[in-house]
Amino acid sequence: MKSDDFTYKTSVAFAIVSNEVEPEILTKELNIVPEKSFIKGELSVSKRSGSLITRPHNLWRIESPTTESEKETISHHIEYLKSILLAKIDILKKYKEDSRFELSFWIWVETDNAGIGLDLDENDLAFVGQIANRIHFSVITRESKQQNL
């Protein structure tokens, strides 16, 4: 017997990428400290291969806390990011229109359900559309904890 209850481990990040503007400037202008940032040309060791890589661009990123649920939803993550970014909407709109920046949302889902669907309501879409020029989805399927009996 197999359970129809699947689990979804999710998070959403908002990132600003630029070849010209360093993350320190964005941190000062937005008055928000990112969870992750790096500078173009910085050397780093790849977590996967262990090889030395050179960062190809500047990155400034904030993230919602990872959650685990039985519901196929990310609205709580969008609300979390909205609570941080809404006060900075005018600055973010200017960044979006500036060709030096790419603003994106990264939606990450890890699940034991091979057939997943996500919905964003009108309010979520409106917010995302105001400040992002790209949305990236990463969906990772892991083996179910329960086996067929």
NORPE-V230998 format. One record per pair of residues at least 12 apart in sequence whose C-alpha atoms are under 10 Angstrom apart, sorted by the first residue. I is the first residue (numbers start at 1). J is the second residue. D is the distance in whole Angstrom. If there is no record, write none. Layout:
i:I j:J d:D
i:I j:J d:D
//
This chain:
i:1 j:146 d:9
i:1 j:147 d:8
i:1 j:148 d:5
i:1 j:149 d:5
i:2 j:144 d:10
i:2 j:146 d:7
i:2 j:147 d:7
i:2 j:148 d:5
i:2 j:149 d:7
i:3 j:144 d:10
i:3 j:146 d:8
i:3 j:147 d:9
i:3 j:148 d:9
i:4 j:70 d:10
i:4 j:113 d:9
i:5 j:69 d:10
i:5 j:70 d:6
i:5 j:71 d:9
i:5 j:112 d:9
i:5 j:113 d:9
i:6 j:69 d:8
i:6 j:70 d:6
i:6 j:71 d:8
i:6 j:72 d:9
i:6 j:111 d:7
i:6 j:112 d:6
i:6 j:113 d:6
i:6 j:114 d:10
i:6 j:116 d:10
i:6 j:144 d:8
i:6 j:145 d:9
i:6 j:146 d:10
i:7 j:68 d:7
i:7 j:69 d:6
i:7 j:70 d:5
i:7 j:71 d:7
i:7 j:72 d:8
i:7 j:109 d:10
i:7 j:110 d:8
i:7 j:111 d:6
i:7 j:112 d:6
i:7 j:113 d:7
i:7 j:144 d:9
i:7 j:145 d:10
i:8 j:67 d:8
i:8 j:68 d:5
i:8 j:69 d:5
i:8 j:70 d:6
i:8 j:71 d:7
i:8 j:72 d:7
i:8 j:73 d:9
i:8 j:74 d:10
i:8 j:108 d:10
i:8 j:109 d:7
i:8 j:110 d:6
i:8 j:111 d:5
i:8 j:112 d:7
i:8 j:113 d:8
i:8 j:116 d:9
i:8 j:140 d:10
i:8 j:141 d:10
i:9 j:66 d:7
i:9 j:67 d:6
i:9 j:68 d:4
i:9 j:69 d:7
i:9 j:70 d:9
i:9 j:71 d:10
i:9 j:72 d:9
i:9 j:74 d:10
i:9 j:108 d:8
i:9 j:109 d:6
i:9 j:110 d:5
i:9 j:111 d:6
i:9 j:112 d:9
i:9 j:139 d:10
i:9 j:140 d:10
i:10 j:64 d:9
i:10 j:65 d:9
i:10 j:66 d:6
i:10 j:67 d:5
i:10 j:68 d:6
i:10 j:69 d:8
i:10 j:72 d:9
i:10 j:73 d:8
i:10 j:74 d:7
i:10 j:77 d:8
i:10 j:107 d:8
i:10 j:108 d:6
i:10 j:109 d:5
i:10 j:110 d:6
i:10 j:111 d:9
i:10 j:138 d:10
i:10 j:139 d:9
i:11 j:63 d:7
i:11 j:64 d:6
i:11 j:65 d:6
i:11 j:66 d:5
i:11 j:67 d:7
i:11 j:68 d:9
i:11 j:74 d:7
i:11 j:76 d:9
i:11 j:77 d:6
i:11 j:78 d:9
i:11 j:106 d:8
i:11 j:107 d:6
i:11 j:108 d:5
i:11 j:109 d:7
i:11 j:110 d:9
i:12 j:62 d:9
i:12 j:63 d:6
i:12 j:64 d:6
i:12 j:65 d:8
i:12 j:66 d:8
i:12 j:74 d:8
i:12 j:75 d:10
i:12 j:76 d:10
i:12 j:77 d:6
i:12 j:78 d:7
i:12 j:80 d:9
i:12 j:81 d:8
i:12 j:105 d:7
i:12 j:106 d:6
i:12 j:107 d:5
i:12 j:108 d:6
i:12 j:109 d:9
i:12 j:136 d:10
i:12 j:137 d:9
i:13 j:35 d:10
i:13 j:61 d:7
i:13 j:62 d:6
i:13 j:63 d:4
i:13 j:64 d:6
i:13 j:65 d:9
i:13 j:77 d:9
i:13 j:78 d:9
i:13 j:81 d:8
i:13 j:104 d:8
i:13 j:105 d:6
i:13 j:106 d:5
i:13 j:107 d:7
i:13 j:108 d:8
i:13 j:135 d:10
i:13 j:136 d:10
i:14 j:34 d:10
i:14 j:60 d:8
i:14 j:61 d:6
i:14 j:62 d:5
i:14 j:63 d:6
i:14 j:64 d:9
i:14 j:78 d:10
i:14 j:81 d:8
i:14 j:85 d:9
i:14 j:103 d:7
i:14 j:104 d:6
i:14 j:105 d:5
i:14 j:106 d:6
i:14 j:107 d:9
i:14 j:128 d:10
i:14 j:131 d:10
i:14 j:132 d:8
i:14 j:135 d:9
i:15 j:34 d:9
i:15 j:36 d:9
i:15 j:37 d:9
i:15 j:59 d:7
i:15 j:60 d:6
i:15 j:61 d:4
i:15 j:62 d:7
i:15 j:63 d:9
i:15 j:101 d:10
i:15 j:102 d:8
i:15 j:103 d:6
i:15 j:104 d:5
i:15 j:105 d:6
i:15 j:106 d:8
i:15 j:132 d:9
i:15 j:134 d:10
i:16 j:37 d:9
i:16 j:58 d:8
i:16 j:59 d:6
i:16 j:60 d:5
i:16 j:61 d:6
i:16 j:62 d:9
i:16 j:92 d:9
i:16 j:95 d:9
i:16 j:96 d:9
i:16 j:101 d:7
i:16 j:102 d:6
i:16 j:103 d:5
i:16 j:104 d:7
i:16 j:105 d:9
i:16 j:132 d:9
i:17 j:37 d:10
i:17 j:38 d:10
i:17 j:39 d:10
i:17 j:40 d:10
i:17 j:56 d:10
i:17 j:57 d:7
i:17 j:58 d:6
i:17 j:59 d:5
i:17 j:60 d:7
i:17 j:61 d:9
i:17 j:100 d:8
i:17 j:101 d:6
i:17 j:102 d:5
i:17 j:103 d:7
i:17 j:104 d:8
i:18 j:39 d:9
i:18 j:40 d:9
i:18 j:56 d:10
i:18 j:57 d:6
i:18 j:58 d:5
i:18 j:59 d:7
i:18 j:60 d:9
i:18 j:99 d:9
i:18 j:100 d:6
i:18 j:101 d:5
i:18 j:102 d:7
i:18 j:103 d:9
i:19 j:39 d:9
i:19 j:40 d:7
i:19 j:41 d:10
i:19 j:56 d:8
i:19 j:57 d:5
i:19 j:58 d:6
i:19 j:59 d:9
i:19 j:100 d:7
i:19 j:101 d:8
i:19 j:102 d:10
i:20 j:39 d:10
i:20 j:40 d:9
i:20 j:57 d:8
i:20 j:58 d:7
i:20 j:100 d:7
i:20 j:101 d:8
i:21 j:39 d:9
i:21 j:40 d:9
i:21 j:57 d:9
i:21 j:58 d:7
i:21 j:59 d:9
i:21 j:60 d:10
i:21 j:100 d:7
i:21 j:101 d:8
i:22 j:37 d:9
i:22 j:38 d:8
i:22 j:39 d:6
i:22 j:40 d:8
i:22 j:57 d:9
i:22 j:58 d:6
i:22 j:59 d:8
i:22 j:60 d:8
i:23 j:36 d:9
i:23 j:37 d:6
i:23 j:38 d:7
i:23 j:39 d:7
i:23 j:40 d:10
i:23 j:58 d:6
i:23 j:59 d:6
i:23 j:60 d:5
i:23 j:61 d:9
i:24 j:37 d:9
i:24 j:38 d:9
i:24 j:39 d:9
i:24 j:58 d:10
i:24 j:59 d:10
i:24 j:60 d:8
i:25 j:60 d:10
i:26 j:59 d:10
i:26 j:60 d:7
i:26 j:91 d:10
i:26 j:95 d:10
i:27 j:60 d:8
i:27 j:61 d:10
i:29 j:88 d:9
i:29 j:91 d:8
i:30 j:85 d:9
i:30 j:87 d:9
i:30 j:88 d:6
i:30 j:89 d:10
i:30 j:91 d:7
i:30 j:92 d:9
i:31 j:88 d:9
i:32 j:61 d:10
i:32 j:62 d:9
i:32 j:84 d:8
i:32 j:85 d:9
i:32 j:88 d:9
i:33 j:60 d:9
i:33 j:61 d:9
i:33 j:62 d:8
i:34 j:59 d:10
i:34 j:60 d:6
i:34 j:61 d:5
i:34 j:62 d:5
i:34 j:63 d:8
i:35 j:60 d:8
i:35 j:61 d:6
i:35 j:62 d:5
i:35 j:63 d:7
i:35 j:64 d:10
i:36 j:59 d:8
i:36 j:60 d:6
i:36 j:61 d:5
i:36 j:62 d:7
i:36 j:63 d:9
i:37 j:58 d:7
i:37 j:59 d:5
i:37 j:60 d:5
i:37 j:61 d:6
i:37 j:62 d:9
i:38 j:55 d:8
i:38 j:56 d:10
i:38 j:57 d:8
i:38 j:58 d:6
i:38 j:59 d:5
i:38 j:60 d:7
i:38 j:61 d:9
i:39 j:54 d:10
i:39 j:55 d:7
i:39 j:56 d:8
i:39 j:57 d:7
i:39 j:58 d:4
i:39 j:59 d:7
i:39 j:60 d:9
i:40 j:54 d:8
i:40 j:55 d:5
i:40 j:56 d:5
i:40 j:57 d:4
i:40 j:58 d:5
i:40 j:59 d:8
i:41 j:53 d:9
i:41 j:54 d:5
i:41 j:55 d:5
i:41 j:56 d:6
i:41 j:57 d:7
i:41 j:58 d:8
i:42 j:54 d:6
i:42 j:55 d:5
i:42 j:56 d:8
i:42 j:57 d:9
i:42 j:58 d:9
i:43 j:55 d:6
i:43 j:56 d:10
i:58 j:101 d:10
i:59 j:101 d:10
i:59 j:102 d:10
i:60 j:103 d:10
i:61 j:103 d:10
i:61 j:104 d:9
i:61 j:105 d:10
i:61 j:106 d:10
i:62 j:81 d:8
i:62 j:84 d:9
i:62 j:85 d:10
i:62 j:105 d:10
i:63 j:77 d:9
i:63 j:80 d:9
i:63 j:81 d:7
i:63 j:105 d:10
i:63 j:106 d:9
i:63 j:107 d:10
i:64 j:76 d:9
i:64 j:77 d:6
i:64 j:78 d:8
i:64 j:79 d:9
i:64 j:80 d:6
i:64 j:81 d:7
i:65 j:77 d:8
i:65 j:80 d:9
i:65 j:81 d:10
i:66 j:108 d:9
i:66 j:109 d:10
i:67 j:109 d:10
i:68 j:109 d:10
i:68 j:110 d:9
i:68 j:111 d:9
i:69 j:111 d:10
i:70 j:111 d:10
i:71 j:118 d:10
i:72 j:109 d:9
i:72 j:111 d:10
i:72 j:116 d:7
i:72 j:117 d:7
i:72 j:118 d:6
i:72 j:119 d:8
i:73 j:109 d:10
i:73 j:117 d:9
i:73 j:118 d:6
i:73 j:119 d:7
i:73 j:120 d:8
i:74 j:107 d:8
i:74 j:108 d:9
i:74 j:109 d:9
i:74 j:118 d:8
i:74 j:119 d:8
i:74 j:120 d:8
i:74 j:124 d:10
i:75 j:118 d:10
i:75 j:119 d:8
i:75 j:120 d:7
i:75 j:121 d:8
i:75 j:123 d:10
i:75 j:124 d:7
i:76 j:124 d:10
i:77 j:107 d:9
i:77 j:124 d:10
i:78 j:105 d:9
i:78 j:107 d:10
i:78 j:120 d:9
i:78 j:123 d:10
i:78 j:124 d:7
i:78 j:125 d:9
i:78 j:127 d:9
i:78 j:128 d:8
i:79 j:123 d:10
i:79 j:124 d:8
i:79 j:127 d:10
i:81 j:127 d:10
i:81 j:128 d:10
i:82 j:124 d:9
i:82 j:127 d:8
i:82 j:128 d:9
i:85 j:127 d:10
i:85 j:131 d:9
i:86 j:127 d:9
i:86 j:131 d:10
i:88 j:131 d:10
i:89 j:127 d:9
i:89 j:130 d:8
i:89 j:131 d:7
i:90 j:130 d:10
i:90 j:131 d:9
i:91 j:131 d:9
i:92 j:130 d:8
i:92 j:131 d:6
i:92 j:132 d:8
i:93 j:129 d:10
i:93 j:130 d:7
i:93 j:131 d:5
i:93 j:132 d:8
i:94 j:131 d:9
i:95 j:131 d:8
i:95 j:132 d:9
i:96 j:129 d:10
i:96 j:130 d:8
i:96 j:131 d:6
i:96 j:132 d:6
i:96 j:133 d:7
i:97 j:131 d:9
i:97 j:132 d:10
i:97 j:133 d:9
i:101 j:133 d:9
i:102 j:131 d:10
i:102 j:132 d:8
i:102 j:133 d:7
i:102 j:134 d:8
i:103 j:128 d:10
i:103 j:131 d:7
i:103 j:132 d:5
i:103 j:133 d:6
i:103 j:134 d:7
i:103 j:135 d:9
i:104 j:128 d:9
i:104 j:129 d:10
i:104 j:131 d:8
i:104 j:132 d:5
i:104 j:133 d:6
i:104 j:134 d:5
i:104 j:135 d:5
i:104 j:136 d:7
i:105 j:128 d:8
i:105 j:131 d:9
i:105 j:132 d:7
i:105 j:133 d:9
i:105 j:134 d:7
i:105 j:135 d:5
i:105 j:136 d:6
i:105 j:137 d:8
i:106 j:134 d:9
i:106 j:135 d:6
i:106 j:136 d:5
i:106 j:137 d:6
i:106 j:138 d:8
i:107 j:135 d:7
i:107 j:136 d:6
i:107 j:137 d:5
i:107 j:138 d:6
i:107 j:139 d:8
i:108 j:136 d:8
i:108 j:137 d:6
i:108 j:138 d:5
i:108 j:139 d:6
i:108 j:140 d:8
i:109 j:137 d:8
i:109 j:138 d:6
i:109 j:139 d:5
i:109 j:140 d:6
i:109 j:141 d:8
i:110 j:138 d:8
i:110 j:139 d:6
i:110 j:140 d:5
i:110 j:141 d:6
i:110 j:142 d:7
i:111 j:139 d:8
i:111 j:140 d:6
i:111 j:141 d:5
i:111 j:142 d:6
i:111 j:143 d:8
i:111 j:144 d:8
i:112 j:140 d:8
i:112 j:141 d:5
i:112 j:142 d:5
i:112 j:143 d:6
i:112 j:144 d:5
i:112 j:145 d:8
i:112 j:146 d:10
i:113 j:140 d:9
i:113 j:141 d:7
i:113 j:142 d:8
i:113 j:143 d:8
i:113 j:144 d:8
i:114 j:139 d:9
i:114 j:140 d:9
i:114 j:141 d:6
i:114 j:142 d:8
i:114 j:143 d:9
i:114 j:144 d:10
i:115 j:141 d:9
i:116 j:139 d:9
i:116 j:141 d:9
//
